[in-house]
Every structure is written in structure tokens, then in C-alpha cells.
Amino acid sequence: MDIGTAQIFARYRAWADRLTYDAVAALPPGEAEKPRRTLFKTMIGTLNHNLLIDIVWQAHIEGRDHGFKARSVILHADLPGLWAAQQAMNQWWIDWCTAQTDKSLEAPVRFRFIDGGESTMTRGAILLHVVNHGSYHRGWIAEMFFDVPRKPPTTDLPVFLREPAT
């Protein structure tokens, strides 16, 4: 992965998260916390999972232990606190990308999965996974919107790319 692509992906992730959080915040009271037939139980639970996984991969890149034993920990039960934490994390990824080079993105990172398995990925592949993982679970949240019923936000990469730079 080259640095230009990495920077686009980091900015895209922040943009898509903003649209998602804004849309969740605009739902009728209680909908974000309402139990649903999904692995992480609620929209808040799914958003917490995305943040937790970002923290895990940040720790892997920084070469430190993340301390998590499960992927379903609720870090922030309230949407405003969760959004503030996700914004800080998204800014960390943007800043991290700015500090990279094409060569540093190819550097291998050894890590241990939460379940204990060991692996190695390049820094660029880790970023790609973080962005892809966020998209995947935003899709789960979008599906939950239809239960409200409300139209979910459109967070596709081509839509981001057509928007004027902010």
C-alpha cells in the first residue's frame, strides 16, 4: 500500500463513522440501545466493537499489550462518549498515516489475536483491515436501521471520493 492510499482510507473511515454516528444520534430515543438479533446486541454494542478493534490494532502497531480478552466489551455505554472516543481514534489513524512512508507501510508487525493465535501483517495491511472491519460493521448497523424503520446513511467509498475535500 502506498502512503496516498493509506491517507485516503484513514480519512474515509473518519468520514463514514461521522455519517453513521450522526444517523444513529438522530434515531428516536432508545433505538441505539435497543436489543436486536445481532452478535453485539445493539447499535451501541456494535459501535463499541469497532472502537475496541481499532484499539487492539493500534496496540499491535505500537508493540504493546491491549489488555482485552474479548471482542464484545462495552467501553462507552453512551453514544456521545463513544463518539468522542471514536473521533480521537480516527484522528490517531489519520495522524499515524501522515507519519508513514511507502516503506514503513510494508514493515511487518507480529501480534497475537485476542483468542491467542499469533500472526504477522504489514502495517499497510493492518490499516486496510481496520478500515474494512469498520465498513463491515457499519453495514450491520445499516441493517438495524431497517428495524426502526429508518433509511441508513450511505457510507460507500465512491460517495466519499466524490465529496469535496474538507
JOJOSUL-V88807 format. One record per residue. N is the residue number from 1. RES is the residue in one letter. PSI is psi as a letter, one per 40 degrees, with the letter a starting at -180 (* if undefined). D_FIRST is the distance of its C-alpha to the first C-alpha in whole Angstrom. Layout:
n = (N:N)
res = (RES:RES)
psi = (PSI:PSI)
d_first = (D_FIRST:D_FIRST)
This chain:
n = (1:2:3:4:5:6:7:8:9:10:11:12:13:14:15:16:17:18:19:20:21:22:23:24:25:26:27:28:29:30:31:32:33:34:35:36:37:38:39:40:41:42:43:44:45:46:47:48:49:50:51:52:53:54:55:56:57:58:59:60:61:62:63:64:65:66:67:68:69:70:71:72:73:74:75:76:77:78:79:80:81:82:83:84:85:86:87:88:89:90:91:92:93:94:95:96:97:98:99:100:101:102:103:104:105:106:107:108:109:110:111:112:113:114:115:116:117:118:119:120:121:122:123:124:125:126:127:128:129:130:131:132:133:134:135:136:137:138:139:140:141:142:143:144:145:146:147:148:149:150:151:152:153:154:155:156:157:158:159:160:161:162:163:164:165:166)
res = (M:D:I:G:T:A:Q:I:F:A:R:Y:R:A:W:A:D:R:L:T:Y:D:A:V:A:A:L:P:P:G:E:A:E:K:P:R:R:T:L:F:K:T:M:I:G:T:L:N:H:N:L:L:I:D:I:V:W:Q:A:H:I:E:G:R:D:H:G:F:K:A:R:S:V:I:L:H:A:D:L:P:G:L:W:A:A:Q:Q:A:M:N:Q:W:W:I:D:W:C:T:A:Q:T:D:K:S:L:E:A:P:V:R:F:R:F:I:D:G:G:E:S:T:M:T:R:G:A:I:L:L:H:V:V:N:H:G:S:Y:H:R:G:W:I:A:E:M:F:F:D:V:P:R:K:P:P:T:T:D:L:P:V:F:L:R:E:P:A:T)
psi = (i:i:d:d:d:d:d:d:d:d:d:d:d:d:d:d:d:d:d:d:d:d:d:d:d:e:i:i:h:e:d:d:e:h:h:i:g:i:d:e:d:i:d:d:d:d:d:d:d:d:d:d:d:d:d:d:d:d:d:d:d:e:f:i:h:d:e:i:e:i:e:f:h:h:d:h:e:i:d:d:d:d:d:d:d:d:d:d:d:d:d:d:d:d:d:d:d:d:e:i:i:d:d:d:e:e:h:i:h:i:i:h:i:d:e:e:i:i:i:h:i:i:d:d:d:d:d:d:d:d:d:d:d:d:d:d:d:d:d:d:d:d:d:d:d:e:e:d:h:i:h:i:i:h:f:i:d:d:d:d:d:e:i:i:h:*)
d_first = (0:4:7:8:7:7:10:11:11:13:15:16:16:19:20:21:22:25:26:26:28:30:31:32:34:36:37:41:42:41:38:35:37:39:39:37:36:33:31:31:35:34:32:32:31:28:27:28:26:22:23:24:21:19:21:21:17:18:20:18:16:19:21:24:26:25:29:28:30:30:27:30:31:32:31:33:35:36:33:33:33:30:28:29:27:24:24:24:21:19:20:19:15:15:17:14:11:14:14:11:10:7:9:10:7:7:11:13:15:18:20:23:23:25:27:27:25:23:19:16:12:9:9:6:8:11:9:9:12:14:13:14:17:18:19:20:23:23:24:27:28:29:31:33:34:36:38:39:39:37:34:30:28:26:22:20:17:19:22:19:18:22:23:24:22:23)
